[in-house]
Amino acid sequence: MSRTRIGLLHGGASYHLTTLADPVVAGYQPCPLYLPDLDEAAGRARLDELDVLIVCDRLHPQLVRRHGQALLGVARRGATLVVLGEVEAHTWLPGVDWTPRPTNFWWWRTGDDPGIQVHTPEHPIWHHLDTKDVVWHYHGLLHPPPGVTPLASVDEEGATAGLILYEDRVSTPGRILVTTMDPVHHHGSNFMPAATRLLHNLLRWVSVAD
């Protein structure tokens, strides 16, 4: 069986480079793609070689937005696009709205309930992720188009206020996985073990997902 060709789109920040150097990440043999290189035709052409493109979190939103159509092209040709947090995905992904929420970085020290609920337990992603991998913090709430598969949400006053993780297989022929969590930043900054688990297990899932 051929290896899944995974690309990691990064911005050259220390946490991006630390993540790329991580032995677990390197074990998936990801192709590092430097965001400014997409300004050149040769850089954009590399997207066509991938089965999976992971848009790392905390990239410069304006630069990401400038190449939004090229990134969406990965899913439009039937491959997998993973969009991590803090890249203003709602400004370039199809049919997505976003509402801000304060980020509680220290809920696990204070004992506050972040209100995160997981959904669709039969989804294959949960064969690779533990539900605890997505219970830490988030950066705003997503309101995706109809027909997507909800995977994690935030409850406020007993009702779902928005999603923080979902899979979209209705907007393109491929798959788009979107989250407002930022695991690359926290893994590369050596902060928050759950973020490391989420990153590693996401890689495990995309390497075998149909």
C-alpha positions as CSV (number, residue, x, y, z in Angstrom):
1,M,0.0,0.0,0.0
2,S,1.4,3.4,-1.0
3,R,2.2,6.0,1.7
4,T,-0.2,8.8,2.2
5,R,1.4,12.0,1.0
6,I,0.9,14.6,3.7
7,G,1.8,18.2,3.4
8,L,2.2,20.7,6.4
9,L,1.8,24.3,5.4
10,H,3.8,26.4,7.8
11,G,5.0,30.0,8.3
12,G,8.5,29.3,9.6
13,A,7.6,30.2,13.2
14,S,9.6,28.5,16.0
15,Y,6.6,26.3,16.9
16,H,6.0,25.3,13.3
17,L,9.7,24.3,12.9
18,T,9.8,22.5,16.2
19,T,6.7,20.5,15.2
20,L,8.3,19.5,11.9
21,A,11.4,18.3,13.7
22,D,9.4,16.2,16.1
23,P,10.3,12.5,15.6
24,V,6.6,11.4,15.7
25,V,5.6,14.0,13.1
26,A,8.6,13.2,11.0
27,G,7.6,9.5,11.0
28,Y,4.7,10.4,8.7
29,Q,7.2,11.9,6.3
30,P,5.3,15.1,5.8
31,C,6.2,17.5,3.0
32,P,7.0,20.9,4.5
33,L,5.4,23.7,2.5
34,Y,6.4,27.3,3.3
35,L,3.4,29.6,3.0
36,P,5.2,32.4,1.1
37,D,6.3,29.9,-1.5
38,L,2.7,29.7,-2.7
39,D,3.2,33.0,-4.3
40,E,5.1,31.2,-7.0
41,A,3.5,28.7,-9.5
42,A,6.0,26.1,-8.5
43,G,5.0,26.3,-4.9
44,R,1.3,26.0,-5.7
45,A,2.0,23.1,-8.0
46,R,3.3,21.1,-5.0
47,L,-0.3,21.1,-3.6
48,D,-1.3,18.8,-6.5
49,E,1.1,16.1,-5.3
50,L,-0.7,15.7,-1.9
51,D,-3.3,13.3,-0.5
52,V,-3.6,15.5,2.6
53,L,-2.8,19.1,3.3
54,I,-2.7,20.3,6.9
55,V,-2.9,24.1,7.2
56,C,-1.0,24.7,10.4
57,D,-2.5,26.9,13.1
58,R,-1.4,30.6,13.7
59,L,-0.4,31.4,10.1
60,H,-0.7,34.9,8.9
61,P,-4.4,35.1,8.1
62,Q,-4.0,37.6,5.2
63,L,-1.4,35.3,3.5
64,V,-3.6,32.3,4.0
65,R,-6.7,34.1,2.6
66,R,-4.7,35.2,-0.4
67,H,-4.1,31.5,-1.3
68,G,-7.5,30.3,-0.1
69,Q,-8.7,29.1,-3.5
70,A,-5.5,27.2,-4.1
71,L,-5.8,25.5,-0.7
72,L,-9.5,24.6,-1.4
73,G,-8.3,23.1,-4.6
74,V,-6.9,20.2,-2.6
75,A,-10.4,19.2,-1.4
76,R,-12.0,20.1,-4.8
77,R,-9.9,17.4,-6.5
78,G,-11.1,14.9,-3.8
79,A,-8.2,15.0,-1.3
80,T,-8.2,16.0,2.4
81,L,-7.8,19.5,3.6
82,V,-7.2,20.0,7.4
83,V,-7.5,23.6,8.7
84,L,-6.3,24.3,12.2
85,G,-7.1,27.3,14.3
86,E,-6.3,31.0,14.3
87,V,-6.1,31.3,10.5
88,E,-9.5,33.1,10.0
89,A,-10.9,30.1,8.2
90,H,-14.3,31.7,8.1
91,T,-13.0,34.3,5.6
92,W,-12.1,31.7,2.9
93,L,-13.7,28.4,3.6
94,P,-17.2,27.8,2.0
95,G,-20.2,28.7,4.1
96,V,-18.5,29.1,7.5
97,D,-19.3,31.8,10.1
98,W,-17.3,32.4,13.3
99,T,-18.0,34.0,16.6
100,P,-15.3,35.0,19.0
101,R,-15.0,33.7,22.5
102,P,-12.5,34.4,25.3
103,T,-9.8,31.7,25.6
104,N,-9.4,30.1,29.0
105,F,-5.8,28.8,28.9
106,W,-5.8,27.7,32.5
107,W,-9.1,25.8,32.9
108,W,-7.2,22.7,33.7
109,R,-5.6,24.5,36.7
110,T,-8.7,26.3,37.9
111,G,-11.1,23.5,37.5
112,D,-13.5,25.4,35.2
113,D,-15.6,23.4,32.8
114,P,-14.8,24.4,29.2
115,G,-18.2,23.1,28.1
116,I,-16.8,21.0,25.3
117,Q,-18.9,18.1,24.0
118,V,-18.0,15.5,21.5
119,H,-20.3,14.3,18.8
120,T,-20.8,11.5,16.3
121,P,-19.0,8.7,18.3
122,E,-19.3,6.3,15.3
123,H,-17.1,8.5,13.1
124,P,-13.8,6.8,12.2
125,I,-11.8,9.8,13.6
126,W,-12.6,8.5,17.1
127,H,-10.8,5.3,16.4
128,H,-7.7,7.3,16.4
129,L,-8.5,10.3,18.7
130,D,-9.4,10.0,22.3
131,T,-12.2,12.4,23.3
132,K,-9.9,13.9,25.9
133,D,-7.7,15.1,23.0
134,V,-10.2,17.8,22.1
135,V,-11.1,18.9,25.6
136,W,-8.7,21.7,26.4
137,H,-9.3,25.2,24.9
138,Y,-10.5,26.8,21.7
139,H,-10.4,30.1,19.8
140,G,-13.9,31.0,18.9
141,L,-16.9,29.0,17.6
142,L,-17.6,27.8,14.1
143,H,-21.0,27.8,12.4
144,P,-20.5,25.6,9.3
145,P,-22.8,25.0,6.3
146,P,-25.6,22.5,6.5
147,G,-24.8,18.8,6.2
148,V,-21.4,18.7,7.8
149,T,-20.5,16.2,10.5
150,P,-20.1,17.8,14.0
151,L,-17.3,16.3,16.0
152,A,-16.9,18.7,18.9
153,S,-18.9,21.6,20.1
154,V,-19.2,24.1,23.0
155,D,-22.3,24.2,25.2
156,E,-23.4,27.4,26.8
157,E,-26.4,27.4,29.1
158,G,-27.4,23.9,28.1
159,A,-27.4,24.5,24.4
160,T,-24.9,24.1,21.6
161,A,-23.3,27.5,20.9
162,G,-21.1,26.4,18.0
163,L,-18.6,23.9,16.8
164,I,-14.9,23.7,17.4
165,L,-14.3,20.6,15.2
166,Y,-16.2,19.3,12.2
167,E,-15.8,17.4,9.0
168,D,-17.2,18.8,5.7
169,R,-17.9,16.3,2.9
170,V,-20.6,18.3,1.3
171,S,-18.9,21.5,0.0
172,T,-16.3,19.7,-2.2
173,P,-15.7,16.2,-3.6
174,G,-13.1,15.7,-0.9
175,R,-12.9,16.2,2.8
176,I,-12.4,19.4,4.9
177,L,-11.7,19.0,8.6
178,V,-11.8,22.3,10.5
179,T,-11.0,23.2,14.1
180,T,-10.5,26.4,16.1
181,M,-7.9,24.6,18.3
182,D,-4.2,25.3,17.7
183,P,-2.3,22.1,18.5
184,V,0.8,22.9,16.5
185,H,1.4,26.1,18.4
186,H,1.0,24.4,21.8
187,H,3.0,21.3,20.8
188,G,5.8,23.4,19.4
189,S,5.8,25.6,22.5
190,N,5.9,22.6,24.8
191,F,2.6,23.7,26.4
192,M,-0.5,21.5,27.0
193,P,-0.1,17.7,26.6
194,A,-3.6,17.3,25.1
195,A,-2.5,19.5,22.2
196,T,0.4,17.1,21.5
197,R,-2.0,14.1,21.6
198,L,-4.4,15.9,19.2
199,L,-1.6,16.7,16.7
200,H,-0.2,13.2,16.7
201,N,-3.5,11.4,16.5
202,L,-4.8,13.7,13.8
203,L,-1.7,12.6,11.8
204,R,-2.5,9.0,12.5
205,W,-6.0,9.5,11.3
206,V,-5.3,11.3,8.1
207,S,-2.6,8.7,7.2
208,V,-5.2,6.0,7.0
209,A,-8.5,7.8,6.4
210,D,-10.4,6.9,3.2
